[in-house]
């Protein structure tokens, strides 16, 4: 217990200091956010968009996890049934470790719908943003 100058217990000062330390600690820990966006089709364009969405999350004090940016580097850019299966399994593991899932665009792809379903099942906060990074109610 903290004490004041006279030696008496000072719970108010102690609580204030604990509050400041807790706030400082929470700012150092940015919640993980799964960035859910299209991958197939226009690969270069979708990769560029995923990068923009990730940068938006950083500006919102989040730590973005964007598998669409790194899965192709691991599995190759070729869209095969086997690669989609592996990517889906890895995505499930990553989603479960995040606090939120943010999906971008007007209409989710089938793969995105599956990721959103998993996030909802796991109890994550799910938010929808348009391509301009504006939240959709």
N, C-alpha and C positions, 0 to 999 in steps of 0.2 A: 504494500500500500504506500502510495506517495504521501509525503508529509509536507505541510506548509512551513514557512520560516519559523513559526512558533513550535513546531514539532507535532502539531495535531494532524490526524489523517485528513487527506484532501482528495476525496473520491471524484470531485468535479474535474479537477486538473488531470487526474489519472485517466478519466473517461475521455476527456478532450484529446489527450495525447494518443490514446489507443485509437480513437476515431481517425485522427490524422494519419497514423501509421497504417491503419487498415485501408484508408482511401488511397494512400500512396501505393500500397501493395496491389490493390485492385487495378490501378492504372498500368502497372507493370505487366499484368496478366491480361492479354487480349483474348477474348473468347474465340474458339475455332469456329469458322463458318464455312460450310461446304458450298462451293460455287457450282450450281447446277445450270448448265447451258448446253445448247446443241453441239454435237461433235462432228457427225458425218456430213456428207454433202460438200459444202464449200469449206474444206478443211482450213485453208489459210485464213479466210474471213472469220470463221468460228474461233480459231485460235486467237486472232487479234481481239475479238470481242471478249473472250474469256480473260485475256490479259487486262482489258479495260475494266471488266467487272471486278477482278481481283484488286486492282488499284483503287477502285471505289470502296471496296470493303476495308482496305487499309486506312483510307481517309475517315472511315466510320469507326476507327479504333478497334478493328477486328483483325484476326489472323485468317486470311483466306486459304482454303485448301481447294485447288482447282485441278482435279484429275485430268480434265480435258487438255491441260497444258503439259502434263508429264507422262500420262499413260502412253501416248503415241511414241514418245522417246524410248519407253521401255519395251512396248509390244510391237512397235513398228507402225507405220501409217496405213498399212494394208488392213482393210476391214474384212476380217474373216469371222466365221461363226465362233471359232476357237478363241480368237482375240476378244470378241465381244463377251464371251462367257467369262474369260479370265478377268477382264476389266470390270464386269458386273460384280464378281466375287470380291475383288479388291475394293470397289466402291462401297459395298455394304460394310466392310470392315472400317473404312474411313468415316462413313456417315455416322456410325455408332459412337465415334470418338468426338464428334462435333457437338456444339451446343445449338447451332442453328443451321438451316439450309435455306439459301437464297436462290430462287430460280428466276431466270431472265428470259424475256421474250414475250410474244403474244400467246403462242400455243406450244405447250410442251411436247417434245418428241416422245415416242414410246419409252425410250431409255430414261428420259427425264421423269416421266410419270412413275416409273418403277422406283427411281431414287426418291421421289417425293413421298410415295407410299411407305417406303422404308423409314424415312425421316419421321413421318407422322406416327407410324407404329412404335418407333423408338421414343416418341415424346419430344422431339426437337421442335423448336420454334421454326415455322416455315413462313417465309416471306416471298412475295412475288414482286418483281421489278420489271419495268419495260426495258427496251434496249437502251434507253437514255438514262438508265439507273434511277428512275423515279418509281417510288413504291406504288403499287396498284392495290387499291382497297378490295 
